[in-house]
């Protein structure tokens, strides 16, 4: 009987992102979740998407609060939508850019380019460092 030596699991790198990058990646991951993938790749994409969604929650909450703070009701909208008032756009844009620049460090395994299905170049750009070759 042969006993294999214990192998430590490959260490997962810590990657730094901005919230803006994660918001972009979230949209691409959401589209990728709708594509039929191998079981292993689907699992990896779902796991990554869950982590990214959790990190982007703060961004969406703060952006919505900014819109409420600097916004006005959309005339005639039955759902009570709010938009940033044109007079407040100069205050809104830098605050949103500051929020997008917040750094988040995630310990994730990037997706391998060779494992991914056909996709647009725009989605690959959105995925950024979440994809490795």
Helices and strands as residue ranges (DSSP letters): E 14-18, H 19-33, H 39-70, E 71-73, E 82-84, G 86-88, H 89-100, E 103-107, E 111-112, G 113-115, H 121-127, G 128-130, E 131-132
